[in-house]
């Protein structure tokens, strides 16, 4: 399997595209599947970049609280 190296700028642009377009899709995963081929990466690669972006920009305490609220609401 060939490993492709993406520049940080490319990763940032891809995540920005995903964030801007995800409201146009029924789920984040469907947006990822639609955008990844346009960028030239696999959906899983884009998903992992998006997760890293979220981890860097949203404090873990807030993420945990949001997850707890989702579980409580379910």
N, CA, C and O atoms as a GROMACS GRO file, in nm:
protein
  296
    1UNK      N    1   0.084  -0.117   0.000
    1UNK     CA    2   0.000   0.000   0.000
    1UNK      C    3   0.089   0.124   0.000
    1UNK      O    4   0.185   0.133   0.077
    2UNK      N    5   0.057   0.218  -0.084
    2UNK     CA    6   0.135   0.339  -0.096
    2UNK      C    7   0.088   0.442   0.007
    2UNK      O    8  -0.032   0.469   0.018
    3UNK      N    9   0.181   0.498   0.080
    3UNK     CA   10   0.149   0.601   0.177
    3UNK      C   11   0.171   0.737   0.112
    3UNK      O   12   0.276   0.764   0.054
    4UNK      N   13   0.072   0.821   0.122
    4UNK     CA   14   0.082   0.954   0.064
    4UNK      C   15   0.097   1.055   0.177
    4UNK      O   16   0.025   1.049   0.276
    5UNK      N   17   0.188   1.146   0.160
    5UNK     CA   18   0.207   1.250   0.260
    5UNK      C   19   0.129   1.374   0.220
    5UNK      O   20   0.140   1.422   0.107
    6UNK      N   21   0.051   1.425   0.313
    6UNK     CA   22  -0.028   1.545   0.290
    6UNK      C   23   0.034   1.659   0.371
    6UNK      O   24   0.076   1.638   0.485
    7UNK      N   25   0.038   1.776   0.314
    7UNK     CA   26   0.092   1.891   0.385
    7UNK      C   27  -0.007   1.935   0.493
    7UNK      O   28  -0.127   1.910   0.481
    8UNK      N   29   0.042   2.000   0.596
    8UNK     CA   30  -0.050   2.052   0.698
    8UNK      C   31  -0.154   2.146   0.639
    8UNK      O   32  -0.268   2.149   0.685
    9UNK      N   33  -0.116   2.223   0.538
    9UNK     CA   34  -0.211   2.314   0.475
    9UNK      C   35  -0.322   2.236   0.405
    9UNK      O   36  -0.439   2.276   0.411
   10UNK      N   37  -0.285   2.126   0.340
   10UNK     CA   38  -0.383   2.042   0.272
   10UNK      C   39  -0.482   1.981   0.373
   10UNK      O   40  -0.603   1.979   0.349
   11UNK      N   41  -0.429   1.934   0.484
   11UNK     CA   42  -0.515   1.876   0.587
   11UNK      C   43  -0.610   1.982   0.644
   11UNK      O   44  -0.728   1.955   0.664
   12UNK      N   45  -0.556   2.100   0.669
   12UNK     CA   46  -0.638   2.209   0.724
   12UNK      C   47  -0.748   2.249   0.625
   12UNK      O   48  -0.862   2.272   0.665
   13UNK      N   49  -0.714   2.257   0.499
   13UNK     CA   50  -0.812   2.292   0.396
   13UNK      C   51  -0.923   2.186   0.388
   13UNK      O   52  -1.041   2.219   0.375
   14UNK      N   53  -0.882   2.059   0.395
   14UNK     CA   54  -0.979   1.950   0.387
   14UNK      C   55  -1.076   1.955   0.505
   14UNK      O   56  -1.197   1.938   0.488
   15UNK      N   57  -1.024   1.977   0.624
   15UNK     CA   58  -1.109   1.984   0.742
   15UNK      C   59  -1.201   2.105   0.734
   15UNK      O   60  -1.318   2.097   0.771
   16UNK      N   61  -1.149   2.216   0.685
   16UNK     CA   62  -1.232   2.336   0.669
   16UNK      C   63  -1.345   2.311   0.570
   16UNK      O   64  -1.459   2.353   0.593
   17UNK      N   65  -1.314   2.242   0.460
   17UNK     CA   66  -1.418   2.207   0.363
   17UNK      C   67  -1.526   2.121   0.428
   17UNK      O   68  -1.645   2.142   0.407
   18UNK      N   69  -1.482   2.024   0.508
   18UNK     CA   70  -1.577   1.936   0.577
   18UNK      C   71  -1.666   2.015   0.672
   18UNK      O   72  -1.788   1.997   0.673
   19UNK      N   73  -1.606   2.101   0.751
   19UNK     CA   74  -1.683   2.178   0.849
   19UNK      C   75  -1.786   2.267   0.780
   19UNK      O   76  -1.899   2.279   0.826
   20UNK      N   77  -1.745   2.328   0.669
   20UNK     CA   78  -1.836   2.417   0.597
   20UNK      C   79  -1.949   2.341   0.528
   20UNK      O   80  -2.060   2.394   0.514
   21UNK      N   81  -1.923   2.217   0.485
   21UNK     CA   82  -2.022   2.143   0.406
   21UNK      C   83  -2.106   2.045   0.487
   21UNK      O   84  -2.208   1.996   0.436
   22UNK      N   85  -2.067   2.015   0.610
   22UNK     CA   86  -2.137   1.906   0.680
   22UNK      C   87  -2.283   1.934   0.710
   22UNK      O   88  -2.360   1.840   0.730
   23UNK      N   89  -2.324   2.062   0.713
   23UNK     CA   90  -2.466   2.093   0.734
   23UNK      C   91  -2.551   2.061   0.613
   23UNK      O   92  -2.674   2.052   0.623
   24UNK      N   93  -2.486   2.042   0.497
   24UNK     CA   94  -2.558   2.009   0.375
   24UNK      C   95  -2.585   1.858   0.362
   24UNK      O   96  -2.648   1.815   0.267
   25UNK      N   97  -2.536   1.781   0.458
   25UNK     CA   98  -2.549   1.635   0.453
   25UNK      C   99  -2.623   1.586   0.578
   25UNK      O  100  -2.625   1.655   0.680
   26UNK      N  101  -2.684   1.468   0.569
   26UNK     CA  102  -2.760   1.418   0.684
   26UNK      C  103  -2.672   1.381   0.804
   26UNK      O  104  -2.721   1.378   0.918
   27UNK      N  105  -2.545   1.353   0.781
   27UNK     CA  106  -2.454   1.320   0.891
   27UNK      C  107  -2.313   1.364   0.855
   27UNK      O  108  -2.282   1.389   0.739
   28UNK      N  109  -2.228   1.372   0.956
   28UNK     CA  110  -2.088   1.408   0.932
   28UNK      C  111  -2.022   1.301   0.847
   28UNK      O  112  -1.943   1.333   0.758
   29UNK      N  113  -2.053   1.174   0.873
   29UNK     CA  114  -1.991   1.066   0.797
   29UNK      C  115  -2.029   1.073   0.649
   29UNK      O  116  -1.943   1.048   0.563
   30UNK      N  117  -2.152   1.106   0.617
   30UNK     CA  118  -2.190   1.116   0.476
   30UNK      C  119  -2.117   1.234   0.410
   30UNK      O  120  -2.081   1.226   0.293
   31UNK      N  121  -2.095   1.341   0.484
   31UNK     CA  122  -2.017   1.454   0.431
   31UNK      C  123  -1.872   1.411   0.408
   31UNK      O  124  -1.812   1.446   0.306
   32UNK      N  125  -1.817   1.335   0.501
   32UNK     CA  126  -1.680   1.285   0.487
   32UNK      C  127  -1.667   1.198   0.363
   32UNK      O  128  -1.573   1.212   0.285
   33UNK      N  129  -1.764   1.108   0.344
   33UNK     CA  130  -1.759   1.017   0.228
   33UNK      C  131  -1.771   1.094   0.097
   33UNK      O  132  -1.715   1.052  -0.004
   34UNK      N  133  -1.842   1.205   0.097
   34UNK     CA  134  -1.858   1.284  -0.025
   34UNK      C  135  -1.734   1.371  -0.054
   34UNK      O  136  -1.697   1.389  -0.170
   35UNK      N  137  -1.672   1.423   0.049
   35UNK     CA  138  -1.561   1.517   0.031
   35UNK      C  139  -1.427   1.447   0.012
   35UNK      O  140  -1.344   1.495  -0.065
   36UNK      N  141  -1.404   1.336   0.080
   36UNK     CA  142  -1.274   1.269   0.074
   36UNK      C  143  -1.226   1.239  -0.069
   36UNK      O  144  -1.109   1.266  -0.099
   37UNK      N  145  -1.309   1.185  -0.158
   37UNK     CA  146  -1.261   1.159  -0.294
   37UNK      C  147  -1.220   1.286  -0.369
   37UNK      O  148  -1.132   1.283  -0.455
   38UNK      N  149  -1.285   1.397  -0.338
   38UNK     CA  150  -1.251   1.523  -0.402
   38UNK      C  151  -1.111   1.570  -0.362
   38UNK      O  152  -1.041   1.636  -0.440
   39UNK      N  153  -1.072   1.534  -0.241
   39UNK     CA  154  -0.942   1.574  -0.190
   39UNK      C  155  -0.834   1.474  -0.231
   39UNK      O  156  -0.716   1.509  -0.243
   40UNK      N  157  -0.875   1.350  -0.253
   40UNK     CA  158  -0.780   1.247  -0.290
   40UNK      C  159  -0.731   1.165  -0.172
   40UNK      O  160  -0.620   1.112  -0.174
   41UNK      N  161  -0.815   1.155  -0.070
   41UNK     CA  162  -0.780   1.073   0.046
   41UNK      C  163  -0.896   0.979   0.075
   41UNK      O  164  -1.002   0.990   0.015
   42UNK      N  165  -0.875   0.887   0.167
   42UNK     CA  166  -0.982   0.795   0.206
   42UNK      C  167  -1.073   0.864   0.308
   42UNK      O  168  -1.030   0.956   0.377
   43UNK      N  169  -1.197   0.820   0.317
   43UNK     CA  170  -1.286   0.878   0.418
   43UNK      C  171  -1.230   0.865   0.560
   43UNK      O  172  -1.244   0.957   0.641
   44UNK      N  173  -1.167   0.753   0.589
   44UNK     CA  174  -1.112   0.733   0.724
   44UNK      C  175  -1.001   0.834   0.753
   44UNK      O  176  -0.989   0.881   0.866
   45UNK      N  177  -0.921   0.866   0.654
   45UNK     CA  178  -0.814   0.965   0.673
   45UNK      C  179  -0.875   1.102   0.706
   45UNK      O  180  -0.830   1.168   0.799
   46UNK      N  181  -0.974   1.142   0.631
   46UNK     CA  182  -1.040   1.271   0.657
   46UNK      C  183  -1.108   1.270   0.793
   46UNK      O  184  -1.104   1.371   0.864
   47UNK      N  185  -1.170   1.159   0.829
   47UNK     CA  186  -1.235   1.149   0.961
   47UNK      C  187  -1.131   1.168   1.072
   47UNK      O  188  -1.158   1.236   1.171
   48UNK      N  189  -1.015   1.109   1.055
   48UNK     CA  190  -0.912   1.120   1.158
   48UNK      C  191  -0.858   1.263   1.166
   48UNK      O  192  -0.830   1.312   1.276
   49UNK      N  193  -0.843   1.331   1.052
   49UNK     CA  194  -0.801   1.472   1.054
   49UNK      C  195  -0.905   1.557   1.126
   49UNK      O  196  -0.871   1.646   1.204
   50UNK      N  197  -1.032   1.530   1.098
   50UNK     CA  198  -1.141   1.606   1.161
   50UNK      C  199  -1.141   1.583   1.312
   50UNK      O  200  -1.158   1.678   1.388
   51UNK      N  201  -1.122   1.459   1.354
   51UNK     CA  202  -1.118   1.428   1.498
   51UNK      C  203  -1.002   1.500   1.566
   51UNK      O  204  -1.018   1.556   1.674
   52UNK      N  205  -0.885   1.500   1.502
   52UNK     CA  206  -0.769   1.570   1.560
   52UNK      C  207  -0.797   1.719   1.570
   52UNK      O  208  -0.758   1.784   1.667
   53UNK      N  209  -0.863   1.774   1.470
   53UNK     CA  210  -0.899   1.916   1.472
   53UNK      C  211  -0.991   1.945   1.590
   53UNK      O  212  -0.972   2.043   1.662
   54UNK      N  213  -1.091   1.862   1.608
   54UNK     CA  214  -1.185   1.880   1.720
   54UNK      C  215  -1.111   1.869   1.853
   54UNK      O  216  -1.134   1.948   1.944
   55UNK      N  217  -1.023   1.770   1.864
   55UNK     CA  218  -0.948   1.752   1.989
   55UNK      C  219  -0.861   1.873   2.021
   55UNK      O  220  -0.842   1.906   2.138
   56UNK      N  221  -0.808   1.939   1.918
   56UNK     CA  222  -0.724   2.057   1.940
   56UNK      C  223  -0.806   2.181   1.973
   56UNK      O  224  -0.761   2.265   2.050
   57UNK      N  225  -0.923   2.194   1.914
   57UNK     CA  226  -0.999   2.317   1.928
   57UNK      C  227  -1.102   2.317   2.041
   57UNK      O  228  -1.139   2.423   2.092
   58UNK      N  229  -1.149   2.200   2.079
   58UNK     CA  230  -1.251   2.190   2.184
   58UNK      C  231  -1.190   2.120   2.304
   58UNK      O  232  -1.143   2.007   2.292
   59UNK      N  233  -1.188   2.184   2.420
   59UNK     CA  234  -1.130   2.120   2.539
   59UNK      C  235  -1.197   1.986   2.572
   59UNK      O  236  -1.317   1.970   2.553
   60UNK      N  237  -1.118   1.893   2.621
   60UNK     CA  238  -1.166   1.757   2.650
   60UNK      C  239  -1.282   1.758   2.749
   60UNK      O  240  -1.374   1.677   2.737
   61UNK      N  241  -1.279   1.848   2.847
   61UNK     CA  242  -1.386   1.853   2.947
   61UNK      C  243  -1.520   1.883   2.880
   61UNK      O  244  -1.622   1.823   2.916
   62UNK      N  245  -1.522   1.974   2.785
   62UNK     CA  246  -1.646   2.008   2.715
   62UNK      C  247  -1.691   1.891   2.628
   62UNK      O  248  -1.810   1.862   2.621
   63UNK      N  249  -1.595   1.824   2.562
   63UNK     CA  250  -1.630   1.708   2.481
   63UNK      C  251  -1.693   1.599   2.567
   63UNK      O  252  -1.794   1.540   2.528
   64UNK      N  253  -1.635   1.573   2.684
   64UNK     CA  254  -1.688   1.470   2.774
   64UNK      C  255  -1.827   1.509   2.823
   64UNK      O  256  -1.916   1.424   2.833
   65UNK      N  257  -1.845   1.636   2.854
   65UNK     CA  258  -1.974   1.684   2.900
   65UNK      C  259  -2.079   1.668   2.789
   65UNK      O  260  -2.192   1.625   2.815
   66UNK      N  261  -2.042   1.702   2.668
   66UNK     CA  262  -2.135   1.688   2.557
   66UNK      C  263  -2.173   1.542   2.536
   66UNK      O  264  -2.289   1.511   2.511
   67UNK      N  265  -2.076   1.454   2.546
   67UNK     CA  266  -2.102   1.311   2.530
   67UNK      C  267  -2.194   1.262   2.642
   67UNK      O  268  -2.286   1.184   2.616
   68UNK      N  269  -2.170   1.306   2.764
   68UNK     CA  270  -2.254   1.265   2.876
   68UNK      C  271  -2.398   1.314   2.856
   68UNK      O  272  -2.493   1.243   2.887
   69UNK      N  273  -2.413   1.436   2.804
   69UNK     CA  274  -2.546   1.489   2.778
   69UNK      C  275  -2.617   1.408   2.670
   69UNK      O  276  -2.737   1.383   2.680
   70UNK      N  277  -2.543   1.368   2.566
   70UNK     CA  278  -2.604   1.287   2.459
   70UNK      C  279  -2.650   1.153   2.515
   70UNK      O  280  -2.757   1.104   2.479
   71UNK      N  281  -2.571   1.093   2.600
   71UNK     CA  282  -2.607   0.962   2.658
   71UNK      C  283  -2.732   0.979   2.747
   71UNK      O  284  -2.823   0.897   2.744
   72UNK      N  285  -2.733   1.086   2.825
   72UNK     CA  286  -2.845   1.112   2.914
   72UNK      C  287  -2.974   1.136   2.835
   72UNK      O  288  -3.081   1.092   2.876
   73UNK      N  289  -2.963   1.205   2.722
   73UNK     CA  290  -3.080   1.236   2.641
   73UNK      C  291  -3.132   1.116   2.563
   73UNK      O  292  -3.247   1.115   2.520
   74UNK      N  293  -3.048   1.015   2.544
   74UNK     CA  294  -3.087   0.898   2.463
   74UNK      C  295  -3.186   0.811   2.533
   74UNK      O  296  -3.228   0.709   2.478
   0.00000   0.00000   0.00000
